[in-house]
Amino acid sequence: MFASEIRRLTGDMPPLIGALLVERFAASPLAYHNLDHVRHLLEQLQAHFAAVLPERDRRILRYAIWLHDLFYDVRAPDNERRSADIGLALLQWPEDEMRDFEACVMATKGHRTEERLPQVMVDLDLSILAAPREEYRRYALAVRDEYRGYADAIYRTGRIRVLDQLCDVPLFRLLSPAKGLAPDELERRARDNMRWEQGRLHHGVGTIEALLAD
């Protein structure tokens, strides 16, 4: 079922890229970085930026969305670099488009950029942070599931550090206005969610799953 959907959505892409995407997403064991994540980003792109971006930029972002997690190993420090390199090896675009594609994918590593198109990509990639609390809770549990190979104490330390880093990043400066909201509205929602998760991880007792379950 998922394979046919992916082929339908990527039928205009180079065949090798389409085949890689089917292999990666049709039966992904990952709880969060899966086809649902890709769908969500594509829907956000269509709903909030398609009308204001030129076709070139929409195409670059679409490919970046599909390919930014093409290589994904929770123990690897260079997932974004490897994913970008696959796209760079297989796409035959003008140099400026290849450069922007690479920038969009690589921006999802540190989620800091001064460039507009990569900033759109970052806003889309992090949009789950500003979701309603119950949806955010499911996301947090899904991320924990992906890192189930790590003991609770190790995961707790690492996850708190990641959330601290995200709290230091200006968030959704393009997505929030695109949704017709105040410039800091989505950032405020995201920080509320992340502080909630940090509070559970800092002060709770029990498994991570239990701390985030209610």
C-alpha positions in Angstrom: 0.0 0.0 0.0 2.7 2.5 1.0 4.9 1.5 -1.9 2.2 2.4 -4.4 1.5 5.7 -2.7 5.1 6.6 -2.8 5.4 5.7 -6.5 2.3 7.9 -7.2 3.7 10.8 -5.3 7.3 10.5 -6.7 6.5 9.3 -10.2 8.0 12.4 -11.8 11.3 12.0 -10.0 14.3 10.1 -11.5 13.6 6.4 -11.3 16.5 5.6 -9.0 15.4 8.2 -6.5 11.9 6.9 -6.6 13.2 3.3 -6.0 15.3 4.5 -3.0 12.3 6.3 -1.5 10.2 3.2 -1.8 12.9 1.1 -0.2 13.3 3.7 2.6 9.7 4.6 3.5 7.4 1.8 2.3 8.1 -0.4 5.3 10.1 1.9 7.7 10.6 0.6 11.2 11.0 4.1 12.5 8.2 5.5 14.7 8.6 9.2 13.7 11.0 9.6 10.7 8.8 7.7 8.4 6.3 8.4 5.6 3.9 10.2 7.9 6.6 12.7 8.6 7.2 13.3 4.9 3.5 13.6 4.2 3.1 16.2 7.0 5.9 18.3 5.6 4.5 18.1 2.1 1.1 19.1 3.3 2.5 22.1 5.2 4.5 23.2 2.1 1.4 23.0 -0.1 -0.9 24.7 2.4 1.3 27.6 3.5 4.0 28.3 0.9 3.0 26.9 -2.5 1.1 30.1 -3.4 4.0 32.4 -2.6 7.1 30.5 -3.8 8.2 30.1 -7.4 8.0 26.7 -9.0 11.8 26.3 -8.8 11.8 26.8 -5.0 8.8 24.5 -4.5 10.5 21.8 -6.4 13.7 22.1 -4.4 11.8 22.0 -1.2 9.8 19.0 -2.3 13.0 17.0 -3.1 14.6 18.2 0.2 11.5 17.0 2.1 11.6 13.6 0.5 15.4 13.2 0.7 16.5 14.9 4.0 16.0 11.7 6.0 16.7 9.2 3.2 19.7 8.0 5.2 18.7 7.7 8.9 20.6 5.9 11.6 20.1 7.1 15.2 23.7 6.3 16.0 25.2 8.1 13.0 26.3 11.8 13.3 26.1 12.5 9.6 22.6 11.5 8.4 21.9 14.8 6.8 25.3 14.8 5.0 24.8 11.3 3.6 21.2 12.1 2.6 22.3 15.3 0.8 25.1 13.5 -1.0 22.7 10.9 -2.4 20.6 13.7 -3.9 23.6 15.6 -5.2 24.8 12.4 -6.9 21.5 11.6 -8.6 20.0 15.0 -9.5 21.0 16.8 -12.6 20.1 20.3 -11.9 21.7 23.7 -12.5 24.5 24.5 -10.0 22.4 27.1 -8.1 19.5 24.6 -7.6 21.9 21.9 -6.4 23.4 24.4 -3.9 20.0 25.4 -2.6 18.9 21.7 -2.3 22.0 20.9 -0.3 21.5 23.9 1.9 17.9 22.9 2.6 18.9 19.4 3.6 21.9 20.4 5.7 19.9 23.1 7.5 17.9 20.3 9.1 21.0 19.2 11.1 21.5 22.2 13.3 18.2 24.0 12.4 20.1 27.3 12.1 20.3 29.3 8.8 20.2 32.8 7.5 18.9 31.8 4.1 15.2 32.0 3.2 14.7 28.7 1.4 16.5 26.6 4.0 14.6 28.5 6.7 11.3 27.4 5.1 12.7 23.8 5.2 13.7 24.1 8.9 10.3 25.6 9.8 8.5 22.7 8.1 10.8 20.1 9.6 10.2 21.4 13.2 6.5 22.2 12.8 5.6 19.2 15.0 7.1 21.1 18.0 4.2 23.6 17.8 1.5 20.9 17.5 -1.3 20.6 20.1 0.0 18.9 23.3 -1.5 15.5 22.6 0.1 15.4 19.2 3.4 16.6 20.6 3.2 13.9 23.2 2.9 11.2 20.5 5.8 12.7 18.7 8.0 12.7 21.9 7.1 9.0 22.5 7.8 8.2 18.9 11.3 9.8 19.1 11.9 7.8 22.3 10.9 4.6 20.4 13.5 5.3 17.7 16.2 5.6 20.4 15.0 2.5 22.3 18.5 1.1 22.0 19.6 3.6 24.6 19.0 3.2 28.3 16.6 5.7 29.9 19.4 7.6 31.7 21.4 8.1 28.5 18.4 9.1 26.5 17.1 11.5 29.1 20.5 13.4 29.1 20.7 13.5 25.3 17.1 14.5 24.8 17.2 17.3 27.3 20.3 18.6 25.6 18.6 18.5 22.2 15.6 20.4 23.6 17.9 23.0 25.1 19.5 23.5 21.7 16.1 23.9 20.0 15.0 26.4 22.6 17.9 28.6 21.6 17.0 28.6 18.0 14.6 31.3 16.6 11.6 29.2 15.5 9.0 29.5 12.8 9.8 33.1 11.7 8.4 32.2 8.2 5.8 29.6 9.0 4.0 31.6 11.7 3.2 34.6 9.4 2.5 32.2 6.5 -0.3 30.7 8.7 -1.6 34.2 9.5 -0.3 34.1 13.1 1.8 36.5 15.1 5.5 36.1 14.3 6.2 34.5 17.7 3.0 32.5 18.1 4.3 29.1 16.9 7.5 29.7 18.7 5.6 30.2 21.9 3.6 27.0 21.5 6.8 25.0 20.6 8.6 26.3 23.7 5.7 25.4 25.9 5.7 21.9 24.6 9.5 21.5 24.9 9.5 22.9 28.5 6.7 20.4 29.3 8.8 17.5 28.0 11.9 18.8 29.8 10.0 19.1 33.0 8.9 15.5 32.8 12.4 14.3 32.0 14.0 16.4 34.7 11.7 15.7 37.6 9.8 12.5 36.9 10.6 9.0 38.1 10.1 5.9 36.0 10.6 5.0 32.4 10.6 7.7 29.7 7.5 6.1 28.2 5.7 6.4 31.6 6.8 10.0 32.2 5.4 11.1 28.8 2.3 8.9 28.7 0.0 11.1 30.7 
